[in-house]
Amino acid sequence: MPPNIILVHGEANEMGKLKQKLITRFADRNTKIISPKNCQSVEMYFYSDKMAKTIGRLAENTPEVGETVSGLLVKKAFTYQIMAPDDLHHKLKQIFKSVVSLPDEEYEGPAFRVHELLTVKYELEKHISLHWRSDPISDMVLDFVVALVLNISREIPKVVVESEEATKTEEENNKKAEKVIHALLVSLFGDVKFGENGKLVISVDGNVGHLDKQSGNVESKNEGLRESVRVAFQRIQNAVKPIPLSVS
C-alpha cells in the first residue's frame, strides 16, 4: 500500500465519500489520503540515502569509522563524488582540452565588460579570454558572446553606408518600430489613439492614460493603469528597439 493517496478529478461530494471509505478501509495502516481542491498544491516528502564516492587522493586511504572526510562535492547526474581541492585541476583537464590557472595579477591589456557580468580580455593575436562568475544569467550572456566571437570569421555584409542612406534607413526602421509598438499596445489595451505632442491616449474601462513615447512616462489618475502601461511599453521597447552598437 502506498504511503500517500491523492484523489483528483472528481465531484467534491463523491470524492469525500471515497476518501472516507479509504480511511475506514486502511485505518490500520499509516496511509495519508488527500483530496485537494483545484489548483491547490500538495507537498510530499521522500527520504532516501545518498552515497558519495571518494576519488583521487582522498581515495588513497580508507577512513576510520566516524572520521570526517572533507573535500569538494561534485554532482554528475544522480551520482556524487568527493575529491580534494587540489585534484580539481586534474579533473577539469579530463573534461576540457586545456585548463590554465590564471594569476591574480592586475591585467593591463585591452579589455571590456559585458553587462557587468562578463569580462573579455584581448590576450594575443586572434586570442581572447572570457572571465565570469557562473550563474544562469552570466552563463546565458557568455553563450551569446561565444557565439558572436565564433561567427566573426564568417563573411558579413558591410555596415558602412553613406550618411544620407543611413539616415533614411534609420527613419524607416523607426517608422516600422512605431507601427509595431502601436499594434502591440492595441492588442494589450484595446483603445489606443494618437494624442497631442505625439503622445498616445490609452482608454481602459473609463480610465484614461497619456503615454509619452519619448520618455516612457505615463500620466493617469488610475495608478493600476499607469503602472500597467509603463511596464508594457518598457518591455515592448526592449523587444522592438535594436541593441545600440555604440560602446561607451
Contacts in CASP RR format, 6 or more apart in sequence:
PFRMAT RR
TARGET T0000
AUTHOR 0000-0000-0000
METHOD contacts of the structure
MODEL  1
MPPNIILVHGEANEMGKLKQKLITRFADRNTKIISPKNCQSVEMYFYSDK
MAKTIGRLAENTPEVGETVSGLLVKKAFTYQIMAPDDLHHKLKQIFKSVV
SLPDEEYEGPAFRVHELLTVKYELEKHISLHWRSDPISDMVLDFVVALVL
NISREIPKVVVESEEATKTEEENNKKAEKVIHALLVSLFGDVKFGENGKL
VISVDGNVGHLDKQSGNVESKNEGLRESVRVAFQRIQNAVKPIPLSVS
1 26 0 8 1.000
1 29 0 8 1.000
1 31 0 8 1.000
2 31 0 8 1.000
3 30 0 8 1.000
3 31 0 8 1.000
3 32 0 8 1.000
4 31 0 8 1.000
4 32 0 8 1.000
4 33 0 8 1.000
4 34 0 8 1.000
4 44 0 8 1.000
5 22 0 8 1.000
5 31 0 8 1.000
5 32 0 8 1.000
5 33 0 8 1.000
5 34 0 8 1.000
6 34 0 8 1.000
6 35 0 8 1.000
6 36 0 8 1.000
6 42 0 8 1.000
7 15 0 8 1.000
7 16 0 8 1.000
7 18 0 8 1.000
7 19 0 8 1.000
7 33 0 8 1.000
7 34 0 8 1.000
7 35 0 8 1.000
8 35 0 8 1.000
8 36 0 8 1.000
15 35 0 8 1.000
16 35 0 8 1.000
18 35 0 8 1.000
19 33 0 8 1.000
19 35 0 8 1.000
22 31 0 8 1.000
22 33 0 8 1.000
23 33 0 8 1.000
26 33 0 8 1.000
34 42 0 8 1.000
36 42 0 8 1.000
50 80 0 8 1.000
51 80 0 8 1.000
52 73 0 8 1.000
52 80 0 8 1.000
52 81 0 8 1.000
52 82 0 8 1.000
53 59 0 8 1.000
53 79 0 8 1.000
53 80 0 8 1.000
53 81 0 8 1.000
53 82 0 8 1.000
54 69 0 8 1.000
54 81 0 8 1.000
54 82 0 8 1.000
54 83 0 8 1.000
55 81 0 8 1.000
55 82 0 8 1.000
55 83 0 8 1.000
55 87 0 8 1.000
56 83 0 8 1.000
56 84 0 8 1.000
56 87 0 8 1.000
57 83 0 8 1.000
57 84 0 8 1.000
57 86 0 8 1.000
57 87 0 8 1.000
58 69 0 8 1.000
58 71 0 8 1.000
58 82 0 8 1.000
58 83 0 8 1.000
58 84 0 8 1.000
58 87 0 8 1.000
63 69 0 8 1.000
69 82 0 8 1.000
71 82 0 8 1.000
71 83 0 8 1.000
71 84 0 8 1.000
71 85 0 8 1.000
72 82 0 8 1.000
72 83 0 8 1.000
72 84 0 8 1.000
72 85 0 8 1.000
72 88 0 8 1.000
73 80 0 8 1.000
73 81 0 8 1.000
73 82 0 8 1.000
74 80 0 8 1.000
74 81 0 8 1.000
74 82 0 8 1.000
74 83 0 8 1.000
74 91 0 8 1.000
83 91 0 8 1.000
89 99 0 8 1.000
89 101 0 8 1.000
92 99 0 8 1.000
93 99 0 8 1.000
102 129 0 8 1.000
107 121 0 8 1.000
109 121 0 8 1.000
109 122 0 8 1.000
110 121 0 8 1.000
110 122 0 8 1.000
111 119 0 8 1.000
111 120 0 8 1.000
111 121 0 8 1.000
111 122 0 8 1.000
112 119 0 8 1.000
112 120 0 8 1.000
112 247 0 8 1.000
113 119 0 8 1.000
113 120 0 8 1.000
114 120 0 8 1.000
114 141 0 8 1.000
114 145 0 8 1.000
115 141 0 8 1.000
117 132 0 8 1.000
117 133 0 8 1.000
117 137 0 8 1.000
117 138 0 8 1.000
117 141 0 8 1.000
118 130 0 8 1.000
118 131 0 8 1.000
118 132 0 8 1.000
118 138 0 8 1.000
118 141 0 8 1.000
118 142 0 8 1.000
118 145 0 8 1.000
119 130 0 8 1.000
119 131 0 8 1.000
119 132 0 8 1.000
120 128 0 8 1.000
120 129 0 8 1.000
120 130 0 8 1.000
120 145 0 8 1.000
121 128 0 8 1.000
121 129 0 8 1.000
121 130 0 8 1.000
121 131 0 8 1.000
122 128 0 8 1.000
123 129 0 8 1.000
128 149 0 8 1.000
130 142 0 8 1.000
130 145 0 8 1.000
130 146 0 8 1.000
132 138 0 8 1.000
132 139 0 8 1.000
132 141 0 8 1.000
132 142 0 8 1.000
161 169 0 8 1.000
173 242 0 8 1.000
177 240 0 8 1.000
177 241 0 8 1.000
178 213 0 8 1.000
180 236 0 8 1.000
180 240 0 8 1.000
181 213 0 8 1.000
181 233 0 8 1.000
181 236 0 8 1.000
181 237 0 8 1.000
181 240 0 8 1.000
182 192 0 8 1.000
182 200 0 8 1.000
184 232 0 8 1.000
184 236 0 8 1.000
184 240 0 8 1.000
185 192 0 8 1.000
185 200 0 8 1.000
185 202 0 8 1.000
185 211 0 8 1.000
185 229 0 8 1.000
185 232 0 8 1.000
185 233 0 8 1.000
185 236 0 8 1.000
186 192 0 8 1.000
188 232 0 8 1.000
189 202 0 8 1.000
189 203 0 8 1.000
189 204 0 8 1.000
189 228 0 8 1.000
189 229 0 8 1.000
189 232 0 8 1.000
190 202 0 8 1.000
190 204 0 8 1.000
191 202 0 8 1.000
191 203 0 8 1.000
191 204 0 8 1.000
192 200 0 8 1.000
192 201 0 8 1.000
192 202 0 8 1.000
193 200 0 8 1.000
193 201 0 8 1.000
193 203 0 8 1.000
194 200 0 8 1.000
194 201 0 8 1.000
195 201 0 8 1.000
195 210 0 8 1.000
198 213 0 8 1.000
199 210 0 8 1.000
199 211 0 8 1.000
199 212 0 8 1.000
199 213 0 8 1.000
200 210 0 8 1.000
200 211 0 8 1.000
200 213 0 8 1.000
201 208 0 8 1.000
201 209 0 8 1.000
201 210 0 8 1.000
201 211 0 8 1.000
202 208 0 8 1.000
202 209 0 8 1.000
202 210 0 8 1.000
202 211 0 8 1.000
202 225 0 8 1.000
202 229 0 8 1.000
203 209 0 8 1.000
204 225 0 8 1.000
207 220 0 8 1.000
207 221 0 8 1.000
207 222 0 8 1.000
207 225 0 8 1.000
208 220 0 8 1.000
208 221 0 8 1.000
209 218 0 8 1.000
209 219 0 8 1.000
209 220 0 8 1.000
209 222 0 8 1.000
209 225 0 8 1.000
209 226 0 8 1.000
209 229 0 8 1.000
210 218 0 8 1.000
210 219 0 8 1.000
210 220 0 8 1.000
211 217 0 8 1.000
211 218 0 8 1.000
211 229 0 8 1.000
211 233 0 8 1.000
212 218 0 8 1.000
212 219 0 8 1.000
213 233 0 8 1.000
216 230 0 8 1.000
216 233 0 8 1.000
216 234 0 8 1.000
216 237 0 8 1.000
217 230 0 8 1.000
218 225 0 8 1.000
218 226 0 8 1.000
218 227 0 8 1.000
218 229 0 8 1.000
218 230 0 8 1.000
218 233 0 8 1.000
219 226 0 8 1.000
220 226 0 8 1.000
220 229 0 8 1.000
END
